[in-house]
Amino acid sequence: MSIFIMSTTFFAASAQSNSDNPLLKPWSGPYGGVPAFNEYKVSDFKPAIQFAIQEKLNEIDVIANNPKPATFENTIVALERSGGTIERILTVYGIYRSNLSSPEFSAIDRELSPKFSEFSDKINQNKKLFTRIETVYNSKEKSKLTGEQQRLIWLYYTNFVRQGAQLNDADKSKVAGINKELATLFTRFSQNLLAEEHNQYVALKTESDFDGLPQEVKNAAIAEAKERKLDVMGCIANTRSSIEPFLTFSTRRDLREKAFDIFVKRGDNGNENDNNATLVSILELRTQKAKLLGYPTFADWSLSNKMAKDPKKTLALMESVWEPAVEQVHKDVAEMQKIVDAEGGNFKIQPWDYRFYAEKVRKAKYDLDQNEVKPYLQLENLREGMFWVAGELFNLSFKQITNVPVYHPDVRVWEVSNKVTGKVVGLWYFDPYARAGKRSGAWMNAYRDQQKLEGNVLTIVSNNCNFVKGAPNEPILISWEDASTLFHEFGHALHGLCSNVTYPSLAGTAVARDYVEFPSQLLEHWLATPEVLNKFALHYKTNQPLPQALVDRIEKAANFGEGFSTVETISSSLVDMKLHLATQPIDPHKFEKETLDALHMPSEIVMRHRIPQFGHIFSSDGYAAGYYSYLWADVINADAWEAFTEGKGAYDKAVAKRLYDTVFSVGNTIDQEKAYENFRGRAPKSDALMRARNFPIKSKK
């Protein structure tokens, strides 16, 4: 008990110095409170986090040392109620890390990352606490609880066991040491990658350097050069959202090669931001940790709480799709090569040519050119289209509000309500544009999980993208691929906004990693529905909808490029899984080459994420041995979409209601296999994926 008294003394002493720290104040204002972004400063983080960590540890001590017998209420529910302050602060901290990074913030992040790991281990390795959780888990009283309550007990118990709660003290100490080292390395990897994306670019110095670029790509390049205060005409930033359009449209093969080169070498330049040594250390530490936790490899440990369960299952799935995808790529490349030869190009298609000539093949084969479609894809109209889809499927309505603070002028906020009951269900924050200090890509965050434990707590979710702003007062036009990404991330947001559970740990997207991408991938289908295209794909000058002839051509070309996207993604997934099945230290370059050679990787394509820039698997444990999740979820997605096409179509109310009731609203209150069976009446079948990608289906022997 003396330790607890000492910690409360520290707590009291700190309270005075932190009383004015805005991060320590509960969120106030409308909607049950919102983050006070107008009050926070980077210098507030360190003292607030130190204070809130201690507060949570004190709460854990009280739960662990409760003299009364362990029950669901005094142990599991008490844990659910604990740590509100640190959760709020870490939410804001994560927002800064992803959207507002700066040298000042990065320094604090490097210092605090290992402390977060230490904090987690103090909880996960608390012997008295685990004994109480285990008692509740093994209790006969458990059978009298609701299914959701039993699921919550299972979640706490399995999470603690996976983190080493049953190890002896010496091994616990080793795991804690590894976690601390990993936290430092994850931060280093992420910061190196961010630096590479910011420091490198392709300068456009003359008019001819812009050859082939659509007007909005030109405008964005000019704006980027101004933003960076560069003495050049334009600049292509080293991020996917800038590089890919350049590779698709630039007629300057020399500059395409330069752009491709800086992009695929991020983190692999032998400079101070090189990630190779960092990732090798991460892999070695993960292997050590898995063995301490009783697993032969890190992949086995990672999959122990996923739907797939076994790495062999994931490899079998990936390999079954790999062969037809590669065959398709060879066919596509042959068509591209014909165009090169006809133009007297006298070169073999290289990776920096692929997107450019794929676009030419699309034009020749389907009379479809991205530039013909893009004027109809205005960002703001498509956002309205997403809102409309959410209304049709889940009865949600969106109303923009301005009475809550935001962390950057680009961010806007919408109140989300149920159209039938009129009840507010949450807030949706939207941060669409690229800028310095923001990580690349697109993502969804939950600022606050929906729950009913502390009254009816509204969820707050955000979608963040990296669209290029372009010229002032010009509409933001995006590619079809970017429009799909927009709908994808909104699918994650809807998974949060539709949540209807009691306990926050089970809310929204808190499901198995290889299931979480299913709702988001599913939502992508609605972009191409005639209803969305006719109402929201309106030409930015004439306001006319996409002509039916163009819609027909889009439908015909729907599977074009499927080989390319499958190969670049599955090559990354296979490399990820094989990296984490390895038990000996690896050389990243050698490993990448040998793995891809063994797969007969087409020379015209590179992995979507090469090893030294693979943030999904090296900036945290999030997708480590888990990048296969996109394909796994796509099997479920393709099968689920057929539930609509077999019914009355995309807007079948009965199927949409079943989707809401069994998938979008239930969070992690039920095993995901069972949840899907409740929706579909059976397990998913992979044949649907092969049909969706237009790949041949092998007959079952």
N, C-alpha and C positions, 0 to 999 in steps of 0.2 A: 504493500500500500504506500510505502514511502516514496516510490518512484512517481506514483500518481500525484502525490502532494507536491513534489518538486515541480512536476510539469505544470500544475495549475498555478504555481507561483510565477513561473516563466510567462504563462498565459496572461496573468494579471499585469505583470510588468510591461508586457508588450502592448497591452490594450490601450494604455495612455498614448503611446507614441503612434499608434495606428488609428486612433479615433477619427482622424480627418481623412483617412485614405478612402477615396470613393469606391475602390474595388471591394472593400470590406462591407459596404452597405448593401442590404438586400435590394434587389431590383424594385423600383417603385414606378408609379404612373399607371397608365391604363393596361388592360389585358392581363391583370395579375402581376404587373411589373415587367419592365423591359430593360435591357442593358443601357446604362447611362453613358453612351459612347462620347457624349459631349464633355464628360468630366475626366476621363481617364488619361493618364500620362504613362509613358514607358517606365519612368522612374518609380511608379507606384507598384509595379509588379512584384519586385523582389520582397519588400517588406510585407506586402499583403499575402503572398504565397507562403512565406515563412510562418506567419501568424495562423493562416488557415490550415496549414498542414498540422501544426500543433493542436489546433482546435479539434480536427478530425481524429487525431491519435488519442486525444483525451476522451472523445466520445467512444472510440473503440475500446479503450481501457474500461470504461464503465460497463459496456456490454459484456466484455470478456470476463470481468470480475464480478458480475452479478451473482449474489449468493443464492438466488432462487434457481430451481431447476430450469434447464433450457427449454423454451417453448418457441413455437413459430412467432408469436407476438414479441416476446422479450429478446429474441435473437435475430431472426430473419427480418421481421418488420423493423426492428430497431436499426439494423444495418441499412435498410432502405431509406430510413429517415435521416441517417447520419450524413455529415459531410456536405451539407448544402452550400456552405460558404466556399469551400475549395472547388466544388463543381462549377459554381458560377464564375469564379476567377479563371479557372482553367479553360472554360468556354471562351472567355474574352481573350485569354492568352493565345489560344489556338487560332482565333480570328486574326490577331496581329501576326502570328507566325506565318499564316498562309496568304494574307492580303496586304499587310502593312510592314513588312520586314524592313529593317534599317540596320546600319552598323551598331547603333546603340542597343537595339533589341537583340540582334544576333549574339552580341557579347553576353547578355543576360541569359539567353537561351542556352548557350554553351555551358554556362556556369550552373544553371538550374536543372538541365536534363538528367544528370546522374542523381540529383536529389529527388526528382520525381520517382525514379526507379527505386531508390532506397525507401521512400515513403510507401510505395506499393508493397514492397517486400516486408516491411514492418507489419503490415496488415495481413498479407497472405501467409506469412510464416508465424503468426501469433498462435502459439500452441493452445492456450486456453480458449481463444476464440474458435479455432477449428474444432476443438473438442465439443463445444456447444453446438456448432453447425452439424457435426457428425451425429450428435445425440438426437437432434431434431430429424435429421435424414433417416436415421434408423428407428425412429419412434413409431409405435403402433398407432399413435394418435394421428399420424400423417394421413392415413386412409380416410379420416373423417373430413379432411380439408377439401377445398374446391380443387378442380384440375389446375387452375392458374396458380394457386398457392403451392401445390405439389411441384409444379414446373419450376417455380421460383426457388424452392428448397433444392431441387435437383441442380439448378444452375449454380447456386452458391457452392454447393458441395463439389461438383465436378470442376468448377473454376479453381477452387482452393487446391484440390488434389493435383490438377494440371500444373499449378504453380509451385508444387513441392511441399504442400502442408504436411504430408506423411513422411517426409525425409527425416533422417537424424540431424542433429544440430550442425555437425561438420559439413554435411552435404547442403543443408539449407544455406549455410554461410557461403559455400562455393557458388550456389545458384544466385544468391544476392549479389556477389561480386561480379559474376558474369553479366547480370542484368544491368548493373551500374556501368560497366564498360560498354555494353551494347548501346545504352542510351546516349553516351557520349559519341559513339561512332555513327549512330543514326543521324544525330544532329550535324555532325561533320559532313556526312554524305550529302544531306539535303542542302546545306549551305554551300558546299562546293558546286553542286548542280545549279543552284540559283545564280551563283557568281558566273559560271560558264555561260549561262543563258543571257546574263546581262552584259558581260564583257565582250562577247563576240557578236559580230554582225557582218552582213555583206553591204558594203558601201556602193551606192549607185551614183556614179560620178558624171555620166553624160546622158544625153537624151536616149541614145541607143541602148543604154543599160536597162531602160524601161520597156524595151520591145516585147510586144505580146501581152503585156499585163493589162487586165481590165482596169477601167478608170478607178474603181474603189480600192483596188490593190495599190495603184499608183498613189492615190490620195493618202492611203495609210502609210506608205513608205516615206512620202514627203513629210507627213506629220511626225513620224518616228524620228526622222533626222532632226527636225526642229526641236522636238522634245529633248533629244540628247545633246542639242546645241552643237551638231557636227557641221563642218564646213563642206558638205556634199549635197547633192540634189535630193537623194533619198537613201533609205536604209532599211534593210530587211533584218528584223530582230531574230535572234536565235531561239525562237519558240515555235512549237508545232503550228500555231494559228497563223504565223507569218510565213514560215518556210514552206508548208505544203501548198498554199496557193501559188507561191513563186515557182515551185517545181512543176506545178500543173500547167502554168500559162507562159512562163518566160521562154522566148525563142532563143535566148542567149545560152547555148549549151555550156559555155565556159563558166558562166555565172551560176547556172544550175548546179554544176559540179562543185563549185565553191560553197554554195548554200548547203548542199547535201553533206559535204565534207565537215563543215563546222557543226552541223546538227548531229550527225552520227558519232562524232568524236567528243561530244560533251562528256566531261569527266575522264577523258582518256587521252590527255595531251601532254603527260609527263611534266606538268607544271604544278604550282602550289595547290591547284584545285583538282588534281588527279585523284580519282576514286578507287584505283585498283588495289592499293595496299589496304585501304579502309574496308573494302568489301571482302577481301580475303580474311581479314581479322573477324569480321562479322560472321562469316560462314564457319570459321573454326570455333568461335565461341558458341554458336548455335549447336554445333555437333556435340561439344562438351556438355552443354546444358541438357540436350535431349538424352544423352547417356545417363547423366545424373538422375534424370526424371524417369528412367527405366524404358526408354525407347531406343531402337537401333539407330534411327536417323532422325534428323529434325523434321523431315517430311512426315514420318510416322507420327511424331508428336503433334505437328500442326493439324493433320487430318483427323486426329482422334476426336475432335468435337465438330467435325463438318459432316455434311450429308454423305459425301463420298466414302468417308471412313478409311479407305485403303488407297495408298498411292498407285497400286497396280491398276485399280479401276479407272483412275484418271488417265493413266498412260494409255490404257486400252481404248478409252473414248477418244483421246487426242489422235492416236495413231489411226483409228478407223476413219477419221475425217481428213487426216493429212494427205493420204494418197490421192483421193479424188480432187482435192484442192490443188495439189502440185500438178496433176494432169491438166487441170483447167488453166493454170498459169502458163504451162508450156504452149497450150493452144493460143492463149491471148498474146504471148510474146511472139509467136510465129506471125500473127496478124500485124503486130507492131513492126516487126522486122521487114515485112513486105513494104510497109509505108516508107521506112527508112531507105530501103533499097531503091524504091521507085523514085524517091527524091534525090537519089545519088549521094546518100549520106555517107556511105563507105565506112560504117562503124557498126559494131555489135551493140545491141541495147544494153545499157548499163543502169544501175539503180537510180541514177539522177535523171535518166530518160523515161523511166517507167510511167510516171504520172502524166507526163507531157504527151507521150505517144498513146497511152490508154485513152486519153481525152480525144485524140484524133480517131482512134478505132471506134469509140463510142459515137462520134459524129458520123463516121462513114457507115457504120453498121445500123445505127438506130436513128440517124438524122437528129441526134440529141447532143447538145453542147451545153456544158455547165453555165456558160455565159448567157445562154438563151433562157435558162431557168432562174438564174440568180436575181434578175430585176423583180421577180415576183416574190422573192423570199426576204421580206423586210422583217428585221428582228422584232420590232414592236407589234406588228401584225401577227407574227407567229406566237408571240407571248399571249396575245388575246386568243389565238387559236387553242393554245394549251388550256387556258382558263375555260374555254367553251367545252373542250373534251372532258375536263374534270367535272363540269356541270352536267353533261350528258351521262357520264358513267356513274358519278358518285354524288350528284346533287350538290356540288360545291359552287359557291359564288365568291368573286374576288372584288374588293373595293380598295382603291389606292388611298393610303392615309399619309398625313404629313406631321402628325402630332407625336412621333417617336423619334429619338435621336438616331443618327446613322454614323458609321465610322469613316465615311468618305462621301463626298458630294455625288459620286456615281451611283450610290446605293439608294434604292427605292423600296418602299414597304407596302404590302397589301394585307388587309384584314380578310380572313377566309371564314365564310359562314356556310351553314347548311341551308340550302335554298328552301327546303320544305319546312324546317322548324324555325329558321331564322337565327338559330344559336350560332355564336362565334365559335369556331373550332381551333383557330390558331392564327399565326402571322406568317407571312412569306416575305423574306428579304431577298432582293435581287441585285447582284453586283456583276454586271455583264462584261465590263471592259478590262482589257489588258493595261497594266501600268507597272512601273518600276516597283520592286518590293513585293510583287504578287507572284505566287508560284504559277507555273504554266498549267494548262489543262482546264478541266471543268469538274465541279464536284458539288455535293450537297452536304450541309451540316445541320445538325439539330442543336440549336442554342439551348433549348429546354425541352425535355421529354414530356409527352402527355402522360397524365396519371390521375388517379382518383383517390389516392391514399391521403393526400393533404387537401381534400376538397377537389373540385373539378379544375385541375391545372391544365391550362391551354398550352399546346406545343408551339414552339417558335422554330421555324426551319429557314434555311437559306439555300439559294442556288448561286453558284459563282462560276463565271466563265471568263474567257480571255478574247472576246471579240475585239477587233481593231476599230477604234472610233472613227477614223477618217476625217473628212473636212467638216467644219461646223455647219449645222443646219441641213446636212445631207442625211438621208435615211441610211441606216446601217443595213447593208445587204449581205446575206450570208450564204454559204454553199449548202447544198442538199445534205452533205455529210454533217456540217455544223448544225443544221436544223434538226437532224436526227439526234445529235448529242444533246441539244437543248431539250428535246422531248424526253430523252433518256434520264437526264438529271432531274427533270421535273417529275419523272416516275418515282425516283427516290423521295422527292419532297412530298408527293402524294402518299407514299407509304408511311411517312411521318404524320401528315395531316389527317389521315383517315384512322390513325391509331385510336383504339377504344379499349384500353386495358386499365387495370387497377394499379399495378406496380411499375414504377419508372424503369427498372432494370429490364423489363419485358416489352417495352414500348417500341412501336414503329419499326425502324430498321435494325433493331438489336437481335438479328437472326443469324443463322450460320452464314459464313462468308460466301459459300457456294450457292446460297439461295437468295442473298440480298440483291443480286443483280437481276433476278428474274422479274420483279415488278417493274424495274426501270427499263429493261430490254423490251418488255411487253408493251410499254406505253409508246415506244418508237413506232409501232404499227399504225397508230392513229394519224401520224403526219401525212401519210399517203392516201388517206381516205378521201373520196370525192367531196364529202361534206366540209372537211377542213380546207382542202385546196380551193374549192369554189368560194368559200366565205372569207378566207384569210390569206391565200396566196394571190395577192393583188399587185399588179404592176405599180411600181413606185411613182411613175409619171402619169399613167392613164387611169389608174385605179381599177383596171379591168382584171377579171380573174384569169388564171391560167387557161388558155384555150383548150378545148377538149382534145384536139389533135395532139397537143403537147402532153397532156395528161396521159393519153394512150401510149405515146412514145416513152414516157417515164415508166409506165407499167411494163412495157416490153423490155426495157433496159434494166429492170429492177435487179436482176441477178448479175448484171455486168459488173466485173470487179470483185465478185465474191471470192474468186480464187486468190486474188492478191490479199484481200483483207483477212481471209482465213489463214493463209500462209504466214503473214507477218505477225499475226496474233498467236497462232499455235506454236510457231517456232519459239517465241518468247516464253510461252507457257511450258513447253517441253524443256527448254533450257533451265527455267526456274525449278521445275520439279527435279530434274537430274542434278542440278547444283545441290539441292537439299537432300538428295538420296546419297550423295557422295560422303564418304567417311574420312577421306584423306584430304590434306590441303590441295588447293587447285591453283593453277596459273590461269587467270581469266582469259587471256587471248587464246592460249592453247585449248582450253576447255571449250570456249565458244566455237572455235574453228572445228575441232574434232567432233563435237556434238552435231553441228550443222552439216558437216561432211557426211556423217553417218546417216543423216536424214535425207541426204541428196537435196539440200536446200537449193532452190533455183538461184543462180548467180545474179539474177536481175533484181532480187529483192533482199532487203536486210530485215532483221528482227524489228518489230515495232519498238522494242526497248532493248538496246544492246546492254550488256552486263554493267559497264561502268556508269550508266545513266538510269538504271532500272530502279527508279524511286519507289515504285509499288512494293518492291521486295527488300529494299535496303534503307529506306528512310524510317521504317518501323517494322514490326513483325506482321503488320496488317495483311498483306497479300503474299508473304513469304511462303513458298510451297503452296500458293493459293491463287496464282494468276490463271490457272486452269478454270477458276470459278466462272469466268465470263462464258466459256464454252459449256460448262456444266449447266449454268443457268439458262443458256440459250437453248439447250435441249428442252428444258421445262417450258421456256417461253414459246418455242415453236409449237409444242404440243398444246399449250394453253390457248394460243391464237386460233388453233383449229377448233377449239370449243366455240369460238365466235363464228368462224366461217361455216361450221357445220350447222349452226343455229340460224338466226335471222340476220347475221352480219355483225359488223363492228360495233353497232350501237344497240345490240340485243339487250333489252333491259333486264331480262331474267338472268342471263349469263353475267352481266355487269354486277347485278346484286349479289350473285353467288361469289363473284370475284372479291367484292367488298367484304362480304361476311366471312369468307374462309381464308383470304390472303391479306388484303390491304389493312383490315381493321384489327387483326388478331395478334400482331407483333410476334413475340416468341412465347406466347402462352400455351402453344401446342407444338409437338414435334413437327418439323417442316414436311416430312414425308406424309404424315397423316393429314396435315393441312392441305397439301396438294391433292391427296386422294379425296378429301372432302369436297374440293372444287370440281375435280374431273371425274370422280367415281372410280379412278384407277391410278396406277403409277404412270409417269410420263414415258412415252416411247420415242426412241431416238430417230425413228424413220421420219418424223415430222421435220426434224432439223435438216435431214438430207433433201427432203422435198423443198423446204424453204430456200435452200442454197442451190437447188437444181443440180445436186450431185446424185450419181447413181446409187440406188439402194441395193446392197448385196443381199441375195436371198439367204434366208436362214436354213442351214443344213439340218 
